[in-house]
């Protein structure tokens, strides 16, 4: 290879590197304004399989062939709008009422629970020796400080993100149109992305994109499915037991299910708080119900959904949750596990790929 060709390639790589750095700098500086489009990208990622399925069901010959993709997107919009309309008509009004009631009664719930805990504390002090109490309290204090620090950081980051999204709510109005173009030109965009790489690199780039898609699609859609199932089952179970705000507790359980390992415990704490403050004699039934729900989830759902998607040991997941919460709040706790799995698979692929002669 001549010196002129080598110099030209180096200049091209420097130009590309500079352009990438500028783009990333602009995106980072405007990250708050782009949050609605990040939400739209997630929605597009979730809708893409449904759009592909609808497109295959439409005629692929004649004049309708060119309109198959836009029609599939419009049909997906109609189905999504119908689901949201029905859910909004039947679920949103009672959910708002119960949420207002839950927030209003939360201080009184806490006072009732504190009175119950004082009685248990007196029993604890009477039965447990003082030396053992000091050791237990010291260990719990250290653990609580660590968890509290991570929780405060997570909540600060999360509420900051929520405030930013509300501040840029106007950007959400552009999402339907933006989503349409993203879904319509999805394949063209991928081909353009692959075309940016040298031809000899493109098979590796396609393989890496495929690995990312496999992990993320399985994990994100699996977690959403788990959230819906656990939320519905929890809400119905709390209603059957006779616990107030059962709809809110079901929604909280579904949302917390998005957080691996820690989520079910947070859902139980919320349900236990309401139960101890309103129906303390039914706390045993609530505990048994949550135990049964978790056994159902861990036996039939989690091994298939999470196991096939990430293959990460639960002990490592617990560490990752603290790291993700400290860095990016609740969103970090949700996405840190699949992100780790993606980086692991890419590393293993590149490690074996670069080892080939």
C-alpha positions in Angstrom: 0.0 0.0 0.0 1.5 3.4 -1.1 2.1 6.2 1.4 -0.5 8.4 -0.4 -3.2 5.8 0.0 -2.3 5.2 3.6 -2.3 9.0 4.3 -5.7 9.4 2.6 -7.2 6.6 4.7 -5.8 8.2 7.9 -7.3 11.5 6.9 -10.7 9.9 6.2 -10.7 8.1 9.6 -9.7 11.4 11.3 -12.6 13.1 9.5 -15.1 10.4 10.5 -13.9 10.4 14.1 -14.2 14.2 14.3 -17.7 14.1 12.9 -18.8 11.3 15.3 -17.4 13.3 18.3 -19.2 16.4 17.2 -22.5 14.5 16.8 -22.2 12.9 20.2 -21.3 16.2 21.8 -24.4 17.9 20.3 -26.6 14.9 21.4 -25.1 15.1 24.9 -25.6 18.9 25.2 -29.2 18.6 24.0 -30.0 15.3 25.8 -32.8 16.9 27.8 -34.7 18.1 24.8 -34.3 14.8 23.1 -35.9 12.7 25.8 -39.3 12.6 24.1 -37.6 11.1 21.0 -35.8 8.5 23.2 -39.2 7.5 24.4 -40.4 7.4 20.8 -37.4 5.2 19.8 -38.4 2.7 22.5 -42.0 2.7 21.4 -40.9 2.2 17.7 -38.7 -0.7 18.8 -41.7 -2.3 20.5 -44.1 -1.7 17.7 -41.7 -2.8 14.9 -42.6 -6.6 15.2 -46.3 -5.8 15.1 -45.9 -3.6 12.0 -43.8 -6.3 10.3 -46.5 -8.9 11.0 -49.3 -6.6 9.7 -47.2 -5.8 6.6 -46.8 -9.5 5.7 -50.6 -10.0 6.1 -51.3 -7.3 3.5 -51.2 -7.9 -0.3 -47.6 -7.8 -1.5 -48.4 -7.4 -5.2 -49.9 -4.8 -7.4 -50.5 -1.2 -6.4 -51.0 -2.0 -2.7 -47.5 -3.4 -2.5 -45.9 0.0 -2.1 -48.5 1.0 0.5 -48.2 -2.1 2.6 -45.8 -0.7 5.1 -47.6 2.7 5.6 -50.9 0.8 5.9 -49.4 -1.6 8.4 -48.2 1.4 10.5 -51.6 3.0 10.4 -53.3 -0.2 11.4 -50.9 -0.5 14.4 -51.7 3.0 15.3 -55.5 2.2 15.2 -55.0 -0.9 17.4 -52.8 0.9 19.9 -55.3 3.9 20.0 -58.2 1.5 20.5 -56.4 -0.3 23.4 -55.5 3.1 25.0 -59.1 4.4 24.6 -60.6 1.3 26.2 -58.1 1.3 29.0 -58.5 5.1 29.5 -62.3 4.8 29.7 -62.4 1.9 32.1 -59.2 2.1 34.1 -58.0 5.7 34.2 -60.9 7.3 36.2 -60.8 4.7 39.1 -57.0 4.7 38.9 -56.9 8.5 39.4 -59.4 8.3 42.3 -57.5 5.6 44.0 -54.1 7.3 43.4 -55.4 10.5 44.9 -56.8 8.6 47.9 -53.5 6.7 48.3 -51.4 9.8 48.3 -53.8 11.6 50.7 -53.9 8.7 53.1 -50.2 7.9 52.9 -49.2 10.0 56.0 -52.0 8.3 58.1 -50.8 4.9 56.8 -47.3 5.6 57.9 -48.6 6.7 61.4 -50.6 3.5 61.8 -47.7 1.3 60.7 -45.4 3.2 63.1 -47.7 2.4 66.0 -47.8 -1.2 65.0 -44.0 -1.3 64.7 -43.6 0.3 68.2 -45.4 -2.6 69.7 -43.2 -5.1 67.8 -40.1 -3.1 68.9 -41.0 -3.4 72.5 -41.4 -7.1 72.1 -38.0 -7.2 70.3 -36.3 -5.3 73.1 -37.8 -7.6 75.7 -36.9 -10.9 74.0 -33.5 -10.2 72.3 -30.3 -9.7 74.4 -28.8 -6.2 74.4 -25.4 -7.3 72.9 -27.2 -9.1 70.0 -29.4 -6.1 69.5 -26.4 -3.8 69.1 -24.8 -6.1 66.6 -28.1 -6.4 64.6 -28.7 -2.7 64.6 -25.2 -1.8 63.6 -25.3 -4.2 60.6 -28.8 -2.9 59.6 -27.6 0.7 60.0 -24.7 0.2 57.7 -26.8 -1.6 55.1 -29.5 1.0 55.4 -27.0 3.8 54.8 -25.7 2.2 51.6 -29.2 1.4 50.3 -30.4 4.9 51.2 -27.6 6.6 49.4 -28.3 4.5 46.2 -32.0 5.1 46.6 -31.6 8.9 47.0 -29.3 9.1 44.0 -31.7 7.1 41.9 -34.7 9.1 42.9 -32.9 12.4 42.3 -31.9 11.3 38.8 -35.3 9.9 38.1 -37.3 12.9 39.2 -35.0 15.2 37.3 -35.7 13.2 34.2 -39.5 13.3 34.9 -39.4 17.0 35.3 -37.5 17.4 32.1 -39.9 15.3 30.2 -42.8 17.4 31.5 -41.0 20.5 30.6 -40.6 19.3 27.0 -44.1 17.9 26.6 -44.5 19.7 23.4 -42.0 17.3 21.8 -44.3 14.5 22.6 -46.8 16.0 20.1 -44.4 15.2 17.3 -44.0 11.6 18.3 -46.8 10.1 16.2 -45.4 11.6 13.0 -41.8 10.9 13.9 -42.7 7.3 14.7 -44.4 6.9 11.4 -41.3 7.9 9.4 -39.0 5.8 11.7 -41.1 2.7 11.2 -41.7 3.3 7.5 -38.0 3.6 6.7 -36.6 1.2 9.3 -35.0 -1.1 6.8 -33.6 1.7 4.7 -32.1 3.3 7.8 -30.4 0.0 8.7 -28.9 -0.4 5.3 -27.7 3.2 5.4 -26.0 2.4 8.7 -24.4 -0.7 7.4 -23.2 1.2 4.4 -21.2 3.6 6.6 -18.8 0.8 7.4 -16.0 -0.7 5.2 -17.3 -3.6 3.2 -15.0 -6.1 5.0 -16.5 -5.0 8.4 -20.2 -5.2 7.5 -20.7 -8.9 8.3 -19.3 -8.2 11.8 -21.5 -5.1 12.2 -24.6 -7.0 11.2 -23.7 -9.8 13.6 -23.3 -7.3 16.5 -26.6 -5.5 15.6 -28.3 -8.9 15.6 -26.9 -9.8 19.0 -28.0 -6.4 20.5 -31.5 -6.9 19.0 -31.8 -10.4 20.2 -31.0 -9.5 23.8 -32.8 -6.2 24.0 -36.0 -7.4 22.2 -36.3 -10.5 24.4 -35.6 -8.6 27.6 -37.6 -5.5 27.1 -40.7 -7.2 25.7 -40.3 -9.9 28.3 -40.1 -7.4 31.2 -43.2 -5.6 29.8 -45.1 -8.9 29.6 -44.0 -9.7 33.2 -45.1 -6.3 34.4 -48.6 -6.6 32.8 -49.1 -10.1 34.1 -47.9 -9.5 37.7 -49.7 -6.1 37.8 -53.0 -7.7 36.8 -52.7 -10.7 39.1 -51.6 -8.5 42.0 -54.4 -6.1 41.6 -57.1 -8.8 41.3 -55.6 -10.7 44.3 -55.5 -7.6 46.5 -59.1 -6.8 45.5 -60.2 -10.4 46.4 -58.5 -10.1 49.8 -60.3 -6.8 50.4 -57.3 -4.4 50.5 -58.0 -0.8 49.6 -56.5 0.9 46.6 -56.0 -2.5 44.9 -55.8 -1.0 41.5 -53.0 1.3 42.5 -51.2 -1.6 44.2 -51.5 -3.6 41.0 -50.1 -0.7 38.9 -47.2 -0.3 41.4 -46.5 -4.1 41.3 -46.4 -4.0 37.5 -44.1 -1.0 37.4 -41.8 -2.4 40.1 -41.6 -5.7 38.1 -39.5 -3.8 35.6 -36.7 -3.7 38.2 -35.2 -7.1 38.5 -34.9 -8.8 41.9 -35.7 -5.7 43.9 -39.0 -4.9 42.2 -41.2 -7.6 43.9 -39.9 -6.6 47.3 -40.9 -3.0 46.7 -44.3 -4.0 45.6 -44.8 -6.1 48.7 -43.6 -3.2 50.9 -46.3 -0.9 49.3 -49.0 -3.5 49.8 -47.9 -4.3 53.3 -48.0 -0.6 54.2 -51.6 -0.2 53.1 -52.6 -3.5 54.6 -51.1 -2.8 58.1 -52.7 0.6 58.1 -56.2 -0.5 57.0 -56.7 -4.2 57.4 -53.8 -5.5 59.7 -55.6 -8.8 60.4 -55.2 -9.6 56.6 -51.4 -9.1 56.4 -50.8 -12.8 56.5 -53.1 -13.4 53.5 -51.2 -10.6 51.7 -47.9 -12.2 52.5 -49.1 -15.6 51.3 -50.5 -14.0 48.1 -47.2 -12.3 47.2 -45.3 -15.5 48.0 -47.6 -17.5 45.7 -47.3 -14.8 42.9 -43.6 -14.8 43.1 -43.4 -18.6 43.0 -45.6 -18.6 39.9 -43.4 -15.9 38.4 -40.1 -17.6 39.3 -41.2 -21.0 38.3 -42.9 -20.4 34.9 -42.2 -16.9 33.7 -38.8 -15.6 34.7 -36.7 -18.6 33.7 -38.1 -18.5 30.2 -38.1 -14.7 29.7 -35.1 -13.4 31.6 -33.0 -16.5 31.5 -33.2 -16.8 27.7 -32.5 -13.1 27.3 -29.6 -12.1 29.5 -28.1 -15.2 31.3 -26.8 -13.1 34.2 -26.4 -14.5 37.7 -28.8 -13.1 40.3 -25.8 -12.1 42.6 -24.4 -10.0 39.8 -27.8 -8.5 39.0 -28.0 -7.2 42.6 -24.7 -5.4 42.2 -25.7 -4.0 38.8 -29.0 -2.6 40.2 -27.0 -0.5 42.7 -24.7 0.7 39.9 -27.5 1.5 37.5 -29.5 3.3 40.1 -26.6 5.4 41.1 -25.8 6.4 37.5 -29.2 6.8 35.9 -31.9 6.4 38.5 -34.8 4.0 38.0 -34.2 3.8 34.2 -30.7 2.7 35.0 -32.0 0.0 37.3 -34.3 -1.2 34.5 -31.7 -1.2 31.6 -28.4 -2.0 33.3 -29.0 -5.7 33.2 -29.7 -6.1 29.4 -26.9 -3.5 28.7 -24.5 -5.7 30.6 -25.6 -8.7 28.7 -25.2 -6.9 25.4 -21.7 -5.7 26.2 -20.8 -9.2 27.4 -21.9 -10.8 24.1 -20.2 -8.2 22.0 -17.0 -8.7 24.0 -17.1 -12.5 23.6 -17.9 -12.2 19.8 -15.0 -9.7 19.2 -12.6 -11.7 21.4 -13.2 -14.9 19.3 -13.4 -12.9 16.1 -10.0 -11.1 16.6 -8.4 -14.4 17.6 -9.0 -15.9 14.1 -6.0 -15.9 11.8 
